[in-house]
């Protein structure tokens, strides 16, 4: 990631959780509602009883995500979203006097997100919301390595997306 973001974006507190949106690529200026959509998606994905947590969503570009994907996953290609959980077990209950626990970071690649939305005929905001929810669920311990994990994760995604009035992105598809 670049050391100096284009701007820091938004920071909000939601039920004890601090959510930072960091805009690293000027490409995101083409979608002026992106930051607000990110915040809506994150807050919808977080359980109400999570306790004090911190997480960041980084709005980057394909080059940044490709570098991260190569470095941390051994895949020399851009992808739509990457999740970096901070600490295993960070989703556990925190004491009332505990400092916020860092959940981790979600990083999105603008060009890939836009290309996928266009390819699928999906509004950009809907696709962005889906990917943010997907990324946050990874921070919360969800995964899709097995069929049963994928079914559980996709069911949770569907529920969260429905609460945001985003149509089911898995409708008519086999479970991942």
C-alpha positions as a Python dict, from the first residue, in 0.01 Angstrom:
ca = {
    (1, 'X'): (0, 0, 0),
    (2, 'X'): (113, 354, -53),
    (3, 'X'): (226, 537, 260),
    (4, 'X'): (28, 855, 194),
    (5, 'X'): (-339, 807, 106),
    (6, 'X'): (-517, 1049, -124),
    (7, 'X'): (-734, 1136, 176),
    (8, 'X'): (-823, 958, 493),
    (9, 'X'): (-1189, 930, 410),
    (10, 'X'): (-1443, 881, 683),
    (11, 'X'): (-1420, 752, 1037),
    (12, 'X'): (-1729, 661, 1229),
    (13, 'X'): (-1814, 495, 1557),
    (14, 'X'): (-2085, 231, 1538),
    (15, 'X'): (-2196, 52, 1856),
    (16, 'X'): (-1844, 76, 1999),
    (17, 'X'): (-1667, -13, 1677),
    (18, 'X'): (-1443, 235, 1498),
    (19, 'X'): (-1461, 208, 1120),
    (20, 'X'): (-1201, 390, 910),
    (21, 'X'): (-1236, 430, 535),
    (22, 'X'): (-903, 515, 373),
    (23, 'X'): (-909, 631, 11),
    (24, 'X'): (-574, 547, -148),
    (25, 'X'): (-665, 583, -513),
    (26, 'X'): (-805, 890, -687),
    (27, 'X'): (-1008, 655, -909),
    (28, 'X'): (-1267, 627, -631),
    (29, 'X'): (-1362, 992, -694),
    (30, 'X'): (-1563, 858, -990),
    (31, 'X'): (-1801, 701, -734),
    (32, 'X'): (-1878, 982, -488),
    (33, 'X'): (-2112, 763, -280),
    (34, 'X'): (-1855, 485, -233),
    (35, 'X'): (-1747, 586, 117),
    (36, 'X'): (-2106, 608, 240),
    (37, 'X'): (-2185, 270, 84),
    (38, 'X'): (-1879, 117, 250),
    (39, 'X'): (-1990, 246, 591),
    (40, 'X'): (-2346, 117, 542),
    (41, 'X'): (-2218, -226, 440),
    (42, 'X'): (-1971, -254, 728),
    (43, 'X'): (-2225, -152, 991),
    (44, 'X'): (-2480, -397, 849),
    (45, 'X'): (-2229, -683, 855),
    (46, 'X'): (-2115, -633, 1214),
    (47, 'X'): (-2307, -819, 1485),
    (48, 'X'): (-2467, -585, 1739),
    (49, 'X'): (-2305, -765, 2033),
    (50, 'X'): (-1953, -761, 1894),
    (51, 'X'): (-1806, -527, 2152),
    (52, 'X'): (-1545, -257, 2093),
    (53, 'X'): (-1356, -325, 1771),
    (54, 'X'): (-1161, -136, 1505),
    (55, 'X'): (-1133, -204, 1135),
    (56, 'X'): (-1030, -25, 819),
    (57, 'X'): (-1155, -42, 465),
    (58, 'X'): (-900, 72, 208),
    (59, 'X'): (-1024, 194, -129),
    (60, 'X'): (-727, 115, -351),
    (61, 'X'): (-657, 32, -713),
    (62, 'X'): (-569, -284, -904),
    (63, 'X'): (-194, -222, -881),
    (64, 'X'): (-204, -199, -501),
    (65, 'X'): (-426, -506, -465),
    (66, 'X'): (-212, -702, -711),
    (67, 'X'): (97, -625, -501),
    (68, 'X'): (-79, -730, -179),
    (69, 'X'): (-224, -1042, -341),
    (70, 'X'): (120, -1146, -465),
    (71, 'X'): (291, -1074, -134),
    (72, 'X'): (40, -1235, 100),
    (73, 'X'): (-139, -1494, -112),
    (74, 'X'): (120, -1581, -377),
    (75, 'X'): (-120, -1479, -656),
    (76, 'X'): (29, -1226, -897),
    (77, 'X'): (-301, -1077, -1007),
    (78, 'X'): (-548, -816, -894),
    (79, 'X'): (-866, -933, -727),
    (80, 'X'): (-1178, -747, -615),
    (81, 'X'): (-1135, -764, -237),
    (82, 'X'): (-875, -882, 11),
    (83, 'X'): (-926, -927, 384),
    (84, 'X'): (-649, -919, 639),
    (85, 'X'): (-771, -1035, 980),
    (86, 'X'): (-555, -876, 1249),
    (87, 'X'): (-551, -1136, 1523),
    (88, 'X'): (-690, -1489, 1528),
    (89, 'X'): (-981, -1497, 1769),
    (90, 'X'): (-1022, -1118, 1770),
    (91, 'X'): (-1394, -1163, 1722),
    (92, 'X'): (-1432, -1310, 2070),
    (93, 'X'): (-1604, -1122, 2350),
    (94, 'X'): (-1416, -830, 2501),
    (95, 'X'): (-1452, -715, 2859),
    (96, 'X'): (-1643, -395, 2931),
    (97, 'X'): (-1322, -212, 3019),
    (98, 'X'): (-1120, -360, 2732),
    (99, 'X'): (-962, -141, 2467),
    (100, 'X'): (-1103, -196, 2119),
    (101, 'X'): (-975, -509, 1946),
    (102, 'X'): (-841, -467, 1593),
    (103, 'X'): (-1043, -682, 1352),
    (104, 'X'): (-824, -608, 1051),
    (105, 'X'): (-838, -449, 708),
    (106, 'X'): (-1044, -493, 395),
    (107, 'X'): (-886, -369, 70),
    (108, 'X'): (-1080, -315, -254),
    (109, 'X'): (-949, -267, -609),
    (110, 'X'): (-1146, 0, -795),
    (111, 'X'): (-1089, -117, -1154),
    (112, 'X'): (-1178, -479, -1076),
    (113, 'X'): (-1486, -384, -875),
    (114, 'X'): (-1608, -158, -1155),
    (115, 'X'): (-1533, -411, -1432),
    (116, 'X'): (-1720, -687, -1247),
    (117, 'X'): (-2022, -465, -1184),
    (118, 'X'): (-2032, -367, -1552),
    (119, 'X'): (-1983, -728, -1667),
    (120, 'X'): (-2267, -851, -1446),
    (121, 'X'): (-2500, -555, -1511),
    (122, 'X'): (-2501, -480, -1137),
    (123, 'X'): (-2513, -127, -997),
    (124, 'X'): (-2167, -32, -873),
    (125, 'X'): (-2301, 47, -523),
    (126, 'X'): (-2460, -298, -495),
    (127, 'X'): (-2144, -480, -602),
    (128, 'X'): (-1931, -265, -372),
    (129, 'X'): (-2168, -331, -82),
    (130, 'X'): (-2154, -706, -147),
    (131, 'X'): (-1773, -711, -157),
    (132, 'X'): (-1744, -505, 161),
    (133, 'X'): (-1984, -739, 342),
    (134, 'X'): (-1787, -1037, 208),
    (135, 'X'): (-1459, -887, 327),
    (136, 'X'): (-1593, -800, 672),
    (137, 'X'): (-1733, -1151, 716),
    (138, 'X'): (-1383, -1286, 650),
    (139, 'X'): (-1258, -1060, 932),
    (140, 'X'): (-1526, -1211, 1153),
    (141, 'X'): (-1402, -1563, 1083),
    (142, 'X'): (-1624, -1672, 794),
    (143, 'X'): (-1463, -1855, 503),
    (144, 'X'): (-1558, -2046, 189),
    (145, 'X'): (-1289, -2313, 159),
    (146, 'X'): (-1541, -2597, 193),
    (147, 'X'): (-1894, -2628, 62),
    (148, 'X'): (-2044, -2606, 411),
    (149, 'X'): (-1836, -2296, 494),
    (150, 'X'): (-1940, -2137, 164),
    (151, 'X'): (-2306, -2210, 229),
    (152, 'X'): (-2289, -2055, 577),
    (153, 'X'): (-2100, -1749, 454),
    (154, 'X'): (-2328, -1694, 156),
    (155, 'X'): (-2637, -1729, 376),
    (156, 'X'): (-2502, -1459, 608),
    (157, 'X'): (-2414, -1240, 309),
    (158, 'X'): (-2767, -1278, 172),
    (159, 'X'): (-2918, -1175, 506),
    (160, 'X'): (-2694, -870, 541),
    (161, 'X'): (-2743, -765, 178),
    (162, 'X'): (-3121, -799, 210),
    (163, 'X'): (-3107, -558, 504),
    (164, 'X'): (-2935, -312, 267),
    (165, 'X'): (-3191, -372, -12),
    (166, 'X'): (-2919, -526, -230),
    (167, 'X'): (-3042, -817, -444),
    (168, 'X'): (-2897, -1163, -383),
    (169, 'X'): (-2573, -1179, -585),
    (170, 'X'): (-2583, -1561, -568),
    (171, 'X'): (-2933, -1602, -712),
    (172, 'X'): (-2924, -1867, -983),
    (173, 'X'): (-2565, -1972, -910),
    (174, 'X'): (-2419, -2276, -745),
    (175, 'X'): (-2267, -2223, -400),
    (176, 'X'): (-1898, -2124, -428),
}
